[in-house]
Amino acid sequence: MLENEKVVSYSNSEIVDEGLRNYMLKIYNYMAGGLVATAAVAWLVVSNTAILKLFFTPHGYSALGWLALLAPLIMIFSFGWVLQRGTLKQVQAMFWGYSAVMGISLAPIFLAYTGTSIARVFLITAATFGGLSIYGYTTKKDMTAWGSFLIMGVIGLIIASIVNIFLKSTGLDYALSYLTVFIFAGLTAYDTQKLKSLYFAGGYHEELSSRVAISGALSLYLDFINMFMALLRIMGDRR
């Protein structure tokens, strides 16, 4: 009888591990796909003069460019509504649409920084992100308490960045870039652990798991993008 119980226990453990592995792979696949979509759209915009002129003028953003710049903010707020009330296909479309629009808004980095430095910073960000995500996945330390502290940090960054638009302080800009790296590094580990916990709380329901995976991929995507942009401001070589 005891041996049978052990067999059942091991079997359940294997099922959970396999399910968790597939769930996390789904998250990272969505996230990686989102980054590829963003990079592809950004490159398409800057490599095609006709498209570039639609969004950017010699004096800055065009009206359409400003719309593309603000669209990700609008979409991120509406994503929660689609996640709760939309179909799975609509949630997927929202994710890919967001990734594409981000590509338009990030296109100017290809004009401002050398391709070599963009590639170098991307690899540094990828290595840093990977290490932090592995830590968040494997650590036994409960990082729940980090959440409110990190979110407060993000709010502080947003406020300080808005203030610096008027101050135009280079020193403050660098300080905010370093703070952004540290805050989103912490969020990478925190979000990874949170996503792992959500899997067990979800009861392994296939569609719910897919929705959480897409939502989680978006969180990690944003962590990566914010770290990358901050490191690019610190380490990137301008043209």
N, C-alpha and C positions, 0 to 999 in steps of 0.2 A: 504493500500500500504506500509506504513511504517513498519507494523507488518511483512509483507511478506519479506521486505528487511532484517529485523532483523533475521528472521528464516534462510534466505540464508546465512547471515553473520555468525551466530552461527554454521550452518552446515559446512561451509567452514573451520571455525576454528577447529571444531572437526576432520575433515578430515586431516588437516595439523598436528594437535597434534598427531593423531593416526599414520600418516605416519612418522612423526619425531621420535616418540617412537619406531616404528618398525625398522627404519633406525639406531638409536643409539643402539638398542638391537643387531642388526646384527653386528655392529662394535665390541661391547663388546663380543659377542659370538665367532666371529672370533679370537679376541685377546686372549680370554680365551682358545680356542682350540689350538692356536699357543703355548701358554705357557705350556699346557698339553703335546703337541707333543714334545716340547723341553725337558721337564723334563723326559718324557718317554724314549726318545732316549739317553739322558745323562745317565740315570740309566741303560739302556740296555748295554751301552758301558762299564761302570765301573763294572757291575755285571757279565760280561762274559769275562773271562781271554783271550780267543782266540781273541775276537773282540778288547779288550783293547790293546793287543800287536800289532794290525795292525796300531793303531794310536799313541801309546805312548811307549817309551822305558825307561829303567832306567835313561837314560841321557837326556830325554826330548821328544820332538815331533819326530815321524818318518816322512819320506817324505810324506806319506799319511796323517799324522797328520797335517803337515804344510799346505797341500792342503785344509784340512777341516777347518783349522784356517783362511785361506785367502779367502775361498769360499764365506762366508757371505758378505765380502766386495765387491767381484765381483758381487754377486747376487743383492746386494742393488743398485748398479749402473745400472744394466741391468733391474731392476724391472720397472723403468719408461718407458723404451722402450716397454716392454711386456704390460704394462698398457695401452699405447697409441695404439699399433698396434696388440696386440694379442687378442684372443677370451677370453670370460669370464672364460672359463674352464682353459685356459692357465694361466690367472692371478691367479686363485685359486690354480693351481698346483705350481706356483712360490711361493706363500705365504706358502703353506704347506712344500714345499721343503726347503725354507729358514728356517722355524721353525725347521725342522729336522736336517739340517746341523748345526744350532746354538747349538743344543743338543750335537753334537759331540765336538764342540769347547769349550763348557762349562763343559763337563764331568769332567775335572780335579778338579773342586770345590768339588766334592764328595770325592776326595782323599785328598784334602788339608784341608777341614773343617769338623767338626763333623756334623752328620745328624741333631742333635738337634738344633745346631746354624743355620743351613741352613733353617730349618723349622721356627725357631723363626724370623729370618730376613725376610723370605718370607712373613710371616703374617704381620710384621711391614710395609713392602713395600706395601702390598696389602691394608692395612688400610690407609696409607699415599696417595697412588695413588687414592683410592676411594674418599677420602675427596677432593683432588685437582681437580679431574675430575668433581665432583659435583659442586665445586666452579666455574670451567670454564664453565659448562653448565648453571648455574643459574645466574651468575653475570651479571649485566647490564653494568659493566665497559668494555670499548673497549680495548682489549689487543693487537690490531694489532701492535702497536708500540713495543711490547715486542719481536716480531719475529726476527727482524734483530739483536737486542741486544743479544738474546739467541743463535742465530746461530753463532754469533761472539764468544760467550763464548764456544760453542762446538768446534769451530776451534782452539781456544786458548788451550782448554783441550788436543786436539789431538797433537798439537805442543809440549806442555809441557810434555806430556806423552812420546813422542818420545825422547825428550831431556833427560828425566829421565831414559830411558833405558841405556844410557851411564853413567849418573851421579850415578845411583843406590842410590838415596837419600830417606831414609825412611820418613824423615820429609816432603819432597816434595810430596811423594806418599800419605801420609795422607791428606795433604792440598788439593791435587787434588781430593781425594775421597770426601771430604766435598764439594768442589766446584761442583763436578759432581752431588751430591745429590741436591744442590740448583738449578743448571741449569736445570736439567731434571724434577725437581719438577715444575719449572716455565713452562717448555715445555709441561708438562701434562695438566696444566690448559689452556695454549695457544692453544694446538692442539685440545682439546675438544671443545673450543669455535669456532675455525676455522672450525671444522667438522660440527658443528651445522649450521654455516653460509653457508657452501658449500651445505648443503641440500636444503636450500631455493633458492640458486643460481642455483641449478641443474634442477629445474622445475619438480621434482618428477618423472623423467623418470626412469623406473624400472632397466634397465641394467646399465645406468649411475650411478644410486644410488648404485647398487651392486659393481661397480668398485671403486667408491669413498669410500664405506664402507670397502672394502678390503685394499685399500691404507691407509685409516684412521686407521684401525686395526693394520697395520704394524707400523705406526707412534707411536701409543700408546704402542704397544708391545715393541718397542725399548726404549721408555721412561721408561717403567717398568723394563726391563732388565738392563738398565744402572743404574737406581736407586738401584735396588737390588744388583748388583755387587759392587757398591760403598759402600752401607751400610754393605755388607758382609765383605769387607776389613776393615771397621771401627769397626764393632761389632762382627764379626764371631770368633768362637773359633777354632783355628787350631789344627790339630791332632798331 
